[in-house]
Amino acid sequence: MSSTSYMELLLPSSLETLVVKHCQGLRELPILPSSLVYLKIIDVGLTKLPVIGTFCNETIETKSSKCLDIQVCSCPSLTSLEGSLIDQKEYSKIFRDIHISNCGHLQSLSSTFEQMNGLRRLYIQSCPMLTILRDTEDKLLPSSLTDLTIWDCGDMERPLLGSLQQLTNVSSLQLIHCSRLVSLPSADVFKNLRSLKDIYIANCENLSSLGGLGSIPSLCLLSIASCSYLEEAVSSPRPEGSASEDDHLVLHKNSLTINELKIDLPSLLLVEPLKNLCHTRKLEIEDGTEMKSLPEQWLLQNKSSLQYLCICKAESLESLQPCMQDLSSLEQLHLFGARKLRSLPYLPSSLQYLGIKECDSELEEKSRENGSPEWNKISIIPRVQIGKSCFILGKKCRKRTYKRLSCSEYEKCHRHR
């Protein structure tokens, strides 16, 4: 493409989709037509991204274009987005979704992100060489964003997070492998994120504080995994002048509400503001390896709202507390790997499903005996699975029958009973 004329490099003028995959010898692409709506480049040897335009009198003319989605993945020779279609200010408003991942030598993004008023989703993953652009701190992102993923972005992690305050439309935020992240943004920042519904945080090894997260009125989902410093922060001594127990009681009235909470370690329930939650509907703990009993105080705080409880790797769980009966809204209880569990407490009448997989054989055997204490505790629950045994309202059945029975049939059986 060194001395070839522009005319020979033009793509079809009505082209809408261009996908280039596994062309490692390809160093450059032709000018893109303004008709393009989807560009996907995966595992290509490009040294720079193309531009949008039309050829006229040996110059590139620009004209209005449609909304455009871009995916650039695994381009090891790409070092900068400057001078590409993403950097063309005249086209800054056409971008809708931008996905950039696994470009290990990419050092600079575009300075025009802030002007992309139509941009809805920005996904940047595994670009560890990224550096801060001149005069762009706190002005990187447009307020139109609804979904933002920051995943191993080198020095760009902090500036991208610094732009959060103006993202009043963002509903989903993912922070993954952000090694430079020590604390989530302040309460002043979170107060502006009025549309935020889902937060995913994973493998942020230096994260030690959830910052001002508690200032958000409500979230649909919060997921936290593999953030070891957060667990250590629980056992750290409280700084002088920090909130007292009385302050926490006041905070209960105005604390963050989370519909669904997913955590890997139960100790995270002691981290602010999670320890003050009292309206959570769904709790999943992915690693209960060292948990001998359930977090009683937290469960009682959420007893009127909690509908779903799931504990994975419950290898050390020896008993379920009597307080389980007080969880008046609980509908599903899932326990995986609870091999030390020998008996059950009385469970709430609201429970529709009890699943204890990979359990102690003695507990399974006791549950099968009609009239036994364990059978009495499960006989009023519509669906029960203990080990390999399945029950419908206390009656043992085949697994195929168990799976086939619909919810309406459960209700019908329950009424007749």
N, C-alpha and C positions, 0 to 999 in steps of 0.2 A: 504493500500500500504506500510505497514511498513516493513515486512520481506519477501514479495513476490519476487521471482527472476525476474531479468530483462526480461527473455525470455517470461514470462507470461504477461508482461506489454507492449510488442511491438505492435505497430499498424501495419496494412498492409503496406508492403514495397513500394507499388505503390500508396498509398493514396495521393490524390492531394488537396482535400477539407475537412476541419474539422470544423464543426459548433457545438458549445456547448452553449445552451441557458437555462436559468431559472433552473440551478442546484445549488441551494444555499448551499447544503450540501457537494458538491464536493470541496475538498481541494487541490488536486494535479492531474496533467495529466501525462500520460506516455511519454516516449521519442518520439519525432516526427520524422518521416522518412524524409530523404532529398528530397523525391519526392514532398513534400507538396508545393503548390503554393498559398493557401488561408486558413487563420486561422481566425475564428470569435468566440469570447467569449463574451457573453452578460449575465449579471445578474448571475454570478457564484461565489461561495465562495472560489475561489483560494487564497492561501496565497502567491503563487509565480507562475510565468509562467514557462512552460516546456522548455526543451532544444531540439536541433536537434542533431541526431546522429544515429548510428547503434550499436547494441550490439555485442561484440566480446570478448570472454574469460573473461566475467564478467566485462568488461570495456566498456566505451562509445567511439566509434570511430567516427570521423567526416569525411565527404567526400563532394565533390562538390554538390551543390544544385541548384534548379531552382530559378527564381525570385519569391519573396514571398510578399504577401499583408497581413497585420495584422490589425484586429480590436478588441480592448479590451474596453468593455463598462460596467459600473455599476458593478464593482467588489470591494465591500467595504472592503474586507479583504486584498487586495493587497497593500503592503507598499513599495515595491521596484522592479525595473526591473533588478537589478544587479544579476548576476548568471543565467539569463534566456537566451533564444535564442537571444534576442535583444542585449545581452551583449557578445555573442560569437564572438570574433574577426575574427575567421576563416570564419564566415558566414556574415560578415559585408557588403559585396558587393552585397548580393542577395536581400536585402530589397528594395522594390519599393514604397509601400504605407504603412504608419504607422498611425493608428487612435487610440488615447487613450482618453477616455472621462468618466466623472462622476465616477472617482475613488477617492473618498473623502479622503482616508487615504494614498494615494500614496505619498511618500516623496522623492524618488530619481529616476531619469531616468537612462539612460545608458551613460557611458563615451565614447561609441563607435560611437555616431551619426556622428561625424566628418569623420569617416572612411567609412561611408556608401555611397560610390561613385555612387551607382545606385539609391539612394533614390530620389524620385520625389515629393512625397507629405507627409507632416508631419502635423497632426491635433492633437492638445492637448487642451482639453476642460474640465473645471470644475474639476481641480485637485489642489485645493487651498493650500494643504499642501506641495507642492513641494519646495524643498530647493536647494541652489546652491551647485553643486558638487565641490570638490577640484580641483584646477588647470584647470578648464574648461571654465572660463569666456572668452568670445570673441572667443572661439574655439569649439563651440557646434555643428555647423551645416555644412553639406557638400555643396560644390558649385553646386552640381547636382540638388538641390531642385528647383522645378518650382512652387509649391504651399505650402504656410505656413499659418497655422491658430494658433494664440495664444489667448486662451480664458480662463481667470481666472486661471492662472498658478502659483499663489503664488509668491515666491521669484525668480522663474525662468523667469519671464517676462523680466526683464532687461538684463540678460545674453543672452536670445534668441534674443532680439532686438540688442544686441551688436554684434551678429554674422551676422547681415544683410550685412555688408560691403562686405563680400566675396561671397554673393549669386548673382553672375552675371547672373544666369539663371532663377531666380525667376520671375514669371509673375503675380502671384496673392498673395496678402498679406491681411490677415484678422486679425484685432485687436479688440477683443470683451471682455468687462468686464475686462479690464486691469486697475485695480484701482491704480497701482503703476506708471502708465505711465503719465508723466507730459508734455513731449514734444516728438514729432516725431524726428527721427535721424537728424543729421546735413546734410548740403549740401554736404560735402565730402562723406558721406555714400550714399546718394541718387544718386550722380553722377555715382557711380559704378553699380547701379541697372539698367543696360541698357536694360534688357528684361522686366522690370516691366510694366504691363499694367492695372491691376485692384487693387484698394485698398478699403477695407471695414473697417470702423471704427465705433464702436457702443458701447454705455454704458461705455465709458472710462471717468469716472466721474471727474477725476483730470487733464485731458488733457487740457492744456491752450495754447498750441502753436503747429502749424503744422511744426515747425522746418525748415529744409532745403528742404521741399517738392518742392519749386519752382525751384530747380535746375534740376529736371527731365524734359527732353525735352517735353515729351507728355505722356498722360495716355488715355486709352480707357474709363475707368470708375473710378470715385471717389465717394464713398458713405459715408456720415457722419450722425450719428443719436445719440441723447441722450448723448451729450458731453457738459454739461451745462457750464463748465468753459470756453470753447471756446467762447461762447456767451458773457460771462462777460468780456473776454479779449478785446472785441471790444470797450467797453466803458471805459476801463482803460486808464489813461494818458500815453502818449508816453514817454518812457525813454529818458533821456538826451542823445543826440548824435545819436538818431535813424534816419531813413531815412526821408527826407523831401518830400513835394509834388513833387518837381522837380525830386527827385530820383525815385518816382513812375512812372513819365512820361517816364523815361529812361527804367524802368523795363518793361513797356508795350511791348517794342520791343522784349524782350528776355524772356518773362514770359512763365510759364507752359501752355501747351495746353491740355485741357481735352475735349474729345468727349462727354462724358455723365457725368453730375454732379447731384447727388441725395443728398439732404440735408433735414433735418427736419424743420429747422427754417430759414427764409429769412435773418436774421441778420448775418448768416455765410457768406453771400456774401460780408461782410465788413471785413472779416478776411484775412490777408495775407497768401498765395498769391492768394486766390480766388477772391479778389476784383480787381485784375489786369487781369483777364481772358478776352480774346477778340476773341477766336476762338471756343467757345463751341457750340456744335450742339444740345445738348439735356439737358434741365434743368427740374428737378422735385423737388418741394417743398412739403413736406408731411404735414406740419402743418402751414397753413397760417392764423391761428385763429385771430391774432392781426394785420394782414396786411390790411391796408385800401386802398393801391394802390400798383401797381407793382413796382419793383426796376428799375426805369427808366434809371438811369445812367448805371447800369450794362447791361441792355438790349440793350442800344444804343452801348455800347462797342462791343457787340456780334451780332449786327444787320445783318451783312453780312453772318454769319455762322449759327445762331440759327434756327433749323428746327422744334424743338418739345419743347413745353412749357406746363407743367402740374402743377396746384396748387390745393392741396387738403385742405379741411377744410377752404375754403375761406369765412368764415362767416362774416368777417368785410369788405370785399372788396366792396367798394362803386362805383368805376369807373375804367375803363381802359383808360390809357392816350392816347392822340392823337398820341404819338410816336409809337404806335403799327403798324401804317401804314408804318413806316420806316423799319420794320423787314422784309427785302426783301427776306429772305430765309425761313421764317416760313411756315411750311406745316400743323402742327397740333397744336391746342390750346385746352386744356382741363381745365375746371374749375369745381370743385366739392363744393357744398354747398354755392354757391355765392348768397344767398337769398336777399342781399341788393343791388345787381346790377340792376339798373333800365333801363339803355340804353347801347348801344354799340358804340364804335368809328368806323371810317372807318378802315377796316382791309386790310392787304397787299394782292395783287393779287395772291401771291404764295400760299395762304392758301387753303388746300384741305379738311380740316376737322375742324369744330368748335363744341365743346361739352360743354354745360353749364347744368350740371345736378343739380337737387334740387334747381332750381332758383326761382326768384320772378314770381308770376303768371301774373303780369302786363306785364313783359318783354316777356313772352311766348305769351300772347295774341296779343301784338303789332307786334310780329314777324310773326304771322299768317295772318295779314292784308295785302293783295296785294297792293303795291304802298305806304305803310307807310314808314316813314324814317327807321325804324328798319328792315323791310322786304327788302328794297333796299340795306341795308348793307350786308345782308346774301344771296341775290339772285344769286350772281355769285360764291358762294362757293359750290363745288360739294356735300359735305355732311355736314349737320348741324343737331344737336340735341339740342333743347332748352327745358328743362323740359321733358315732355312726348311727345313733338311734334318733328317729323322727317321731314327733307326737303332734296330734291335732286334738286340742282340748283334753289332753291326758291320755288319749288313745293312740297306741303305737301303730304306725302305718309304714308302708313302703315309701322309699324316697321318691319314686315316680309319682305316686299319689299325692305326696306332700307338696311337690313342686307344682302339680297340675291344679290343685285346689285354688280357686280364685278368692280374692278378698271378700267378695259378696257372699260366697259360700261359707266362709268363716263366720261372717255376721249371722247368716241364717242358722248355722249350727249353734251359735252362741245363744240366739233367741230361743230355739227349741229346747236347749238345755235348761 
